[in-house]
């Protein structure tokens, strides 16, 4: 799978957490989707595995937008565009 970190986050929110796609955009705040700290931790673990970066607990917060979270993850060394991943 290829795509931006933002797209990966949206895919996790709409797939894993079954949030309707029409409710999620780059500017959506996690808190507005009722995404809590446990869900953010789970999303961090998924992103760590896909991107090969370490995301410390608390780096992603419910007050962030999808795009803000993606920029934080990219700043940790994740590629802005990810290449194929091994499952």
Wavefront OBJ file of the C-alpha trace (Angstrom):
o trace
v 0.000 0.000 0.000
v 1.215 3.470 -0.785
v -0.091 6.759 0.470
v 0.532 9.621 2.789
v 0.560 9.356 6.565
v -2.647 11.395 6.559
v -4.289 8.833 4.280
v -3.087 6.012 6.530
v -4.633 7.685 9.571
v -7.922 8.201 7.741
v -7.864 4.572 6.589
v -7.351 3.374 10.175
v -10.156 5.597 11.465
v -12.621 4.470 8.800
v -11.506 0.844 8.683
v -10.346 -0.315 12.095
v -12.518 2.058 14.107
v -15.454 2.021 11.641
v -15.934 5.785 11.619
v -17.975 6.862 8.566
v -15.684 8.234 5.845
v -17.846 11.343 5.442
v -17.036 12.271 9.069
v -13.257 12.198 8.570
v -11.026 14.730 6.806
v -7.573 16.223 7.272
v -9.032 18.903 9.538
v -11.078 16.567 11.725
v -10.174 16.630 15.426
v -9.918 13.153 16.984
v -11.977 14.275 19.970
v -14.857 15.195 17.647
v -14.892 11.558 16.487
v -14.967 10.268 20.084
v -11.477 8.806 19.565
v -10.059 8.393 23.061
v -6.520 7.872 24.344
v -6.792 4.078 24.132
v -7.828 4.272 20.466
v -4.973 6.707 19.791
v -2.529 4.292 21.410
v -3.840 1.466 19.235
v -3.546 3.665 16.144
v 0.027 4.560 17.154
v 0.936 0.875 17.312
v -0.539 0.243 13.866
v 1.329 3.224 12.402
v 4.586 2.158 14.075
v 4.309 -1.229 12.409
v 3.439 0.193 8.988
v 5.971 3.037 9.006
v 8.821 1.628 11.070
v 8.966 4.551 13.493
v 8.615 4.732 17.256
v 5.636 6.771 18.448
v 5.741 7.419 22.170
v 2.549 7.302 24.212
v 1.035 10.771 24.371
v 2.469 11.993 21.060
v -0.987 11.706 19.536
v -3.687 13.536 21.460
v -7.457 13.812 21.162
v -7.106 17.566 20.546
v -5.081 17.092 17.334
v -6.467 17.114 13.837
v -5.717 14.234 11.487
v -3.273 16.463 9.582
v -1.518 17.660 12.764
v -1.043 14.052 13.857
v 0.356 13.135 10.438
v 2.857 16.014 10.588
v 3.989 14.946 14.068
v 4.500 11.371 12.878
v 6.396 12.567 9.798
v 8.640 14.631 12.106
v 9.563 11.385 13.889
v 11.077 10.093 10.677
v 8.097 8.563 8.928
v 8.156 9.145 5.192
v 5.592 11.622 3.892
v 4.767 8.948 1.341
v 5.119 5.360 2.455
v 6.233 2.589 0.155
v 4.966 -0.973 0.045
v 4.751 -2.581 3.445
v 5.185 -6.168 4.519
v 2.238 -7.408 6.494
l 1 2 3 4 5 6 7 8 9 10 11 12 13 14 15 16 17 18 19 20 21 22 23 24 25 26 27 28 29 30 31 32 33 34 35 36 37 38 39 40 41 42 43 44 45 46 47 48 49 50 51 52 53 54 55 56 57 58 59 60 61 62 63 64 65 66 67 68 69 70 71 72 73 74 75 76 77 78 79 80 81 82 83 84 85 86 87
